[in-house]
C-alpha cells in the first residue's frame, strides 16, 4: 500500500483502495513546472501498479503540455470535484486546497537542452523530489549513459528464456516506490540487479520491464534492434 508523507503536516498517510485524484498544480512553463507534472505522472503509475484507480487532474499551459508530451507524461483531465481522494502535487512554495500535499523542489536547466526527452526524464527522476534538481551537463551525461547502457542490456537479456522476477527483488522495488514514492531507491535496486551475478538474464529482463511501468523510460525500446 502506498504511503506518502504529507508535506503540509509532516505526517505519513496510507493511500487506501478507492478512486484517487492526483492534482498537478502548475502555472508556469519552466523546468520546475515540468518536474511537478512528472512527479504527478509517476505517482499515478505507482497507484495503478497497486490496483488503485486514479485520474490525473490539471490544466497546464499549452507550452508546458508540449514538453510533458515529449517526456511521456500522460495527459491530465478536467477536475471532478468531490469524487475520490485528493492528492496534490505542487511546487515547494505553492499552495493547494486541503488534502495530502506532495511538494516538489525546483529544477533548473534550459527549456531546450538538446538532450533526448527520456534522458531528461531519467535525470529528473534520479533526484529525490524534495531536493533541487539541476539539469546541467553532468546530470544529463550520467542519465544518457545509464539509459543507453540499460536499453542495450535489456535488449540482450530479452534474447534469453524468460524467468520470473525473484520475489525478494519484486518486494524491494515495490517497497521503494510505496515508501513515499522513493524513485531513486527504485533506480538503485535496478543497478543492483544489473550487477547481480546470480540472477538469470531472463529474470533481469522481466525486472526491468516491470520497473519501467513506473519509470516510463522505454527500457525495452532496443529489443530487436541489435544485430
C-alpha positions as CSV (number, residue, x, y, z in Angstrom):
1,X,0.0,0.0,0.0
2,X,1.4,3.4,-1.0
3,X,2.5,5.5,2.0
4,X,3.0,9.2,1.4
5,X,4.4,11.8,3.8
6,X,2.1,14.8,3.7
7,X,4.4,17.8,3.3
8,X,1.6,20.0,4.7
9,X,1.5,18.2,8.0
10,X,4.7,16.0,8.0
11,X,2.5,13.0,8.8
12,X,2.5,9.7,6.9
13,X,-0.7,8.8,5.1
14,X,-1.6,5.4,3.7
15,X,-3.5,5.6,0.4
16,X,-6.2,3.0,0.8
17,X,-8.1,1.4,-2.1
18,X,-10.6,3.6,-3.9
19,X,-10.6,6.3,-6.6
20,X,-7.8,8.8,-6.2
21,X,-7.5,12.2,-7.9
22,X,-3.9,13.3,-8.4
23,X,-3.9,17.1,-8.9
24,X,-0.9,18.5,-10.7
25,X,-0.7,22.2,-9.7
26,X,1.4,24.2,-12.3
27,X,1.2,27.7,-13.7
28,X,4.5,28.3,-15.4
29,X,6.3,26.6,-18.2
30,X,9.7,26.2,-16.7
31,X,11.6,23.0,-15.8
32,X,10.3,23.2,-12.2
33,X,6.7,23.0,-13.5
34,X,7.7,20.1,-15.8
35,X,9.1,18.3,-12.7
36,X,5.7,18.7,-10.9
37,X,3.9,17.1,-13.8
38,X,6.5,14.3,-13.9
39,X,6.1,13.5,-10.2
40,X,2.3,13.5,-10.6
41,X,2.7,11.1,-13.6
42,X,4.9,8.7,-11.6
43,X,2.5,8.9,-8.6
44,X,-0.4,7.9,-10.8
45,X,1.7,5.0,-12.2
46,X,2.5,3.8,-8.7
47,X,-1.1,3.9,-7.7
48,X,-2.1,1.9,-10.8
49,X,0.5,-0.7,-10.1
50,X,-1.1,-1.2,-6.7
51,X,-4.5,-1.6,-8.2
52,X,-5.8,1.8,-7.3
53,X,-8.0,3.6,-9.9
54,X,-6.6,7.1,-10.5
55,X,-7.3,10.1,-12.6
56,X,-4.7,12.9,-13.0
57,X,-6.2,16.3,-12.9
58,X,-4.7,19.6,-14.1
59,X,-4.6,22.4,-16.7
60,X,-1.0,23.0,-17.6
61,X,-0.2,25.8,-20.1
62,X,0.0,24.7,-23.7
63,X,3.7,25.2,-24.0
64,X,4.3,23.0,-20.9
65,X,1.9,20.3,-22.2
66,X,4.1,20.0,-25.3
67,X,7.2,19.5,-23.1
68,X,5.3,17.0,-21.0
69,X,4.2,15.0,-24.0
70,X,7.8,14.8,-25.2
71,X,8.7,13.2,-21.8
72,X,5.9,10.7,-22.0
73,X,3.9,12.3,-19.2
74,X,0.3,11.3,-19.7
75,X,-2.4,13.9,-20.3
76,X,-4.3,15.4,-17.4
77,X,-8.1,15.6,-17.3
78,X,-10.6,18.2,-16.0
79,X,-11.3,18.0,-12.3
80,X,-14.2,16.0,-10.9
81,X,-15.0,17.8,-7.6
82,X,-15.9,15.6,-4.7
83,X,-15.1,12.3,-6.5
84,X,-12.3,10.3,-4.9
85,X,-9.5,11.2,-2.5
86,X,-7.3,14.2,-3.5
87,X,-3.5,14.1,-3.7
88,X,-1.9,17.4,-4.6
89,X,1.4,17.6,-6.3
90,X,2.9,21.2,-6.3
91,X,6.0,23.3,-6.1
92,X,7.6,23.7,-2.7
93,X,6.4,27.3,-2.3
94,X,3.0,26.9,-3.9
95,X,-0.4,26.3,-2.2
96,X,-3.2,23.9,-2.8
97,X,-6.6,23.0,-1.3
98,X,-7.0,20.6,1.6
99,X,-5.7,17.1,1.0
100,X,-2.4,15.3,1.0
101,X,0.4,17.5,-0.4
102,X,3.5,16.2,-2.2
103,X,5.9,19.1,-2.6
104,X,8.4,19.1,-5.4
105,X,11.7,21.1,-5.2
106,X,12.7,23.3,-8.1
107,X,14.5,22.1,-11.1
108,X,17.0,24.2,-13.0
109,X,18.1,23.8,-16.6
110,X,17.4,25.1,-20.1
111,X,14.0,24.5,-21.6
112,X,15.8,23.0,-24.6
113,X,19.0,21.3,-23.5
114,X,19.2,19.2,-26.7
115,X,19.1,16.0,-24.7
116,X,16.6,13.3,-25.7
117,X,13.4,13.5,-23.6
118,X,13.9,10.1,-21.9
119,X,17.3,11.3,-20.8
120,X,15.7,14.4,-19.3
121,X,13.1,12.2,-17.6
122,X,15.7,10.0,-16.1
123,X,17.8,12.9,-14.9
124,X,14.8,14.4,-13.1
125,X,13.7,11.0,-11.6
126,X,17.2,10.4,-10.3
127,X,16.9,13.1,-7.6
128,X,14.6,12.8,-4.6
129,X,11.6,15.0,-5.2
130,X,12.2,17.2,-2.2
131,X,15.8,18.0,-3.4
132,X,16.5,20.5,-6.1
133,X,17.4,19.0,-9.5
134,X,19.9,20.5,-11.8
135,X,19.8,19.5,-15.5
136,X,23.3,20.5,-16.1
137,X,25.8,18.8,-18.3
138,X,27.0,16.3,-15.7
139,X,23.4,15.1,-14.7
140,X,22.3,14.8,-18.4
141,X,25.5,12.9,-19.3
142,X,25.1,10.4,-16.5
143,X,21.4,9.9,-17.4
144,X,22.3,9.4,-21.1
145,X,25.0,6.9,-20.3
146,X,22.7,5.0,-17.9
147,X,19.8,4.9,-20.3
148,X,21.9,3.7,-23.2
149,X,23.5,1.0,-21.1
150,X,20.3,-0.2,-19.7
151,X,18.4,-0.3,-23.0
152,X,21.3,-2.2,-24.6
153,X,21.4,-4.7,-21.7
154,X,17.6,-5.2,-21.7
155,X,17.7,-5.9,-25.4
156,X,20.4,-8.6,-24.8
157,X,18.6,-10.1,-21.8
158,X,15.4,-10.4,-23.9
159,X,17.1,-13.0,-26.2
160,X,17.2,-15.4,-23.2
161,X,14.3,-17.5,-21.9
162,X,12.0,-15.5,-19.6
163,X,12.4,-16.2,-15.9
164,X,10.1,-14.8,-13.1
165,X,11.2,-11.8,-11.1
166,X,12.7,-13.1,-7.8
167,X,10.2,-12.3,-5.1
168,X,12.8,-10.5,-3.0
169,X,13.5,-8.2,-5.9
170,X,9.9,-7.5,-6.6
171,X,9.3,-6.7,-2.9
172,X,12.3,-4.4,-2.9
173,X,11.0,-2.5,-5.9
174,X,7.5,-2.1,-4.5
175,X,8.8,-1.2,-1.0
176,X,10.8,1.6,-2.6
177,X,8.0,3.2,-4.6
178,X,5.4,2.6,-2.0
179,X,7.5,4.3,0.7
180,X,6.8,7.9,-0.1
181,X,7.4,7.4,-3.9
182,X,11.2,6.8,-3.5
183,X,12.1,6.6,-7.1
184,X,15.9,7.0,-6.6
185,X,15.7,3.8,-4.4
186,X,14.0,2.0,-7.4
187,X,16.9,3.1,-9.6
188,X,19.4,1.9,-7.0
189,X,17.6,-1.5,-6.9
190,X,17.9,-1.8,-10.7
191,X,21.6,-1.1,-10.5
192,X,22.0,-4.0,-8.1
193,X,20.0,-6.2,-10.4
194,X,22.2,-5.2,-13.3
195,X,25.4,-6.3,-11.4
196,X,23.9,-9.4,-9.7
197,X,26.0,-12.4,-10.8
198,X,23.4,-15.0,-9.6
199,X,20.3,-13.7,-11.5
200,X,19.4,-15.2,-14.8
201,X,19.2,-12.8,-17.7
202,X,15.6,-13.6,-18.3
203,X,14.8,-12.5,-14.8
204,X,16.8,-9.4,-15.2
205,X,14.7,-8.6,-18.3
206,X,11.4,-9.1,-16.5
207,X,12.6,-7.0,-13.6
208,X,13.5,-4.0,-15.8
209,X,10.3,-4.3,-17.8
210,X,8.3,-4.4,-14.6
211,X,10.0,-1.4,-13.1
212,X,9.6,0.6,-16.3
213,X,5.9,0.5,-15.8
214,X,6.6,3.0,-13.1
215,X,9.6,4.8,-14.6
216,X,8.3,5.3,-18.2
217,X,11.8,5.2,-19.7
218,X,11.0,2.9,-22.6
219,X,13.7,0.5,-21.4
220,X,12.6,-2.2,-23.9
221,X,12.9,0.1,-26.9
222,X,16.0,-1.5,-28.3
223,X,14.7,-5.1,-28.4
224,X,15.1,-6.5,-31.9
225,X,17.4,-3.6,-32.9
226,X,20.6,-5.4,-32.1
227,X,22.4,-7.3,-34.9
